[in-house]
Structure formats: structure tokens, C-alpha cells
Amino acid sequence: MKKSIEAILASLFVGTTLGLGAMTAAVRAESQVNSHLEIAQTLKNKGVETSEEKKREQQLAALLTPYAKITLEQAKQAALSEVNGEEIKEANIDVNKNRSLYYEVEMKTRIVYVDAGNGKILGVETIEQESIEANIQSSLKLPNSVNLVFGD
């Protein structure tokens, strides 16, 4: 009987040790994933895009540009006339969940949203704010026949 209790205790000890090892490996893997996510978020906050993000942005631009009634250059000019003294960091065509088509023109401290249908300024916000984009209503709506998948 004593031997079986010792055997049971030994197997529990080994099982617990192995279980702790597996848990440690899982915690270590989760920590690595979180670390990668933090690095990705830091890069995003600093304005660094991954090649995958750039690729998705280019694909979206190729899909949306034929529907726009003004060009990217016209949108940039409209943004520059709205916000004097800042240079453009990045500009691209975009669509929100309302299917409103617009250009997002990012400057050093502000983002200007330009209607892709008529070139009017839809809104201006600070880089930190970024809250009006989802509610923009442009004069140009993307047709329902264009299939979009939003990540949010």
C-alpha cells in the first residue's frame, strides 16, 4: 500500500511538473505574441506600416478609385487649402461603414477628410482625435454591388 501511495505521489509530482512546463511554455508563447502586438502597435502609432497593410491599402485604392469623381491630387489640394502651413504626410482614398467614399489626407498634426465626389472638406481632426471618420457622410456612396469587409 505504501508503495502505491508513493507511486501515485510520484506520478502526480511528475504530471504537475510537466503541466507546469506546458503552462510555462504557453505563458511564454502568449508573452511573445503580446510583445509582437505591442511592437506592431508602436510602429502603427509612429506611422510605420507593415508591407501587408500597404498591400491591403493599395488593393482598396485600386477598388475605390474608379468610383471617385475627383483625383487624389485634387483632394490633396483641397486639404492644403483648408490647413495652411502643414505638409502632407500621406493621402489615400477610403470608405467607411456608411459606404461614404472620401480621401483621408494626413498631415503632421491633423487629418483632413475630403469628399471624393465633390472635393468639399468633410471634416478636420487632430491626429490624436481620430473620431469623426466612421460618421462621415460624403456626397458619393459606394454601390452595394462592391463587396467590402471591415476589420472592426
Secondary structure, DSSP 8 states (H G I E B T S, - for coil): -HHHHHHHHHHHHHHHHHHHHHHHHHHHHHHHHHHHHHHHHHHHHTT---HHHHHHHHHHHHHHGGG-SS-HHHHHHHHHHHSTT--EEEEEEEE-TT-BEEEEEEESSEEEEEETTT--EEEEEETTT--SGGG---S-B--TTS------
